[in-house]
């Protein structure tokens, strides 16, 4: 894996291949109200690491829709129970980036 934090990849598959998630199935995908993929998360539970891709969409002056992808990798995943009054149980997986910033990825349990 590279130590170059701003490395550019030719495509999504190249990023997933270098990070060790080639051929993986996303554990989580988020689509916006226009059905644009906005976030993909991949997890390797045995190694306790995950990676993700964030998608940003924009239009050029010729009205052509374009997408930028930003990838990230994180080692170490912690779990804690979701707190609050809900009709079903949620378990939230948080990744702490320091300074209290975390990304939640939720799974539903019945």
N, C-alpha and C positions, 0 to 999 in steps of 0.2 A: 504494500500500500504506500501511497505517496505521502510525503510530508509537505507537499506544495498545496497550501490551503485554497489557492485560487486557480487550481488547474482546470482547464477546459477539456471537455470530452466531446467527441464527435456526435454521440447520441446516448440515449438512456441505457442501452445495452452495454456500451463501453464502460459507463460508470458502474453499473451493477457487476460487471465482470471483474473490474479491478478491485472492488470492495468485497468480493467473495460472495455476492448474492446472485450470481448469474443463474438464470433459470428458476429463480425463486418466485413464489406466489406472494403477492402483497398480503400482509396481515390486516391492513386497513387502507381504505381508499375513501377520499372525500371529494364529492362533486358539488359544484355550486348550483344555483337555481337554474342556470342555463345549460346544465349537464356538461360543464367543462371539468375535467379532472384537475383538482387543485393540490392534492396531497396524496402521496403513496408512502406507506411505511412497510419495511421488510424487517423481520426479526430472526435472529439465530439464537434460539433459547439456550442451546448447549454452550455457546460461547458467551452468552449474556451480552450481546451487542446487537445493534440495529442500525439501519440506514434509512434515509428518506429522501424523497424528491418533492420539491415545492414547485408548482407550476404558476407562472404569471402570464396572462394573456394581454395582448394589445393589438391595435390596428395601425397599419402603415397608412400613409397619405393616399395610397391607391385602394384603400379599404380592404386590403388583404389581411386576414387574421394571422397573427404570429404568436409564438409561445417562447418564453424563456424558462429554463429549468435550473433549479438550484439544488444541489445535493448536499447531504450531510451524513456523517457517521458518528455514532456514539457508543462507547463501551460502558458497560455497567448499567443495569436497569433495576430500579427498586419498585416494589409493589406496596400498595396500602389499600385498605377498604374505602370505598366511596362513602362519604358521610352526607346525611341529609334525608329528608322525608321523600322517598320515592316508592312507586308501586312495585318495582322490581329491584333486585339487587344488582349493583354495578361494582365491578372491580376496576380501578383505574391504575394504569401503569404510567408512572411519571419518570421523566428523565430530567435531572437537575443540572442546569448549565451554570450554576453558581449565581449568587445574587437573587435567589428566589425565583428565577425564570425556569419554567418547566413546560413540557408539552404533554398533555394528557392523551392517551389512547385507550378507549374504553371498550370493554367486552360485556355483553349481557349474560346474566345467569338467571335461571328460573328456580 
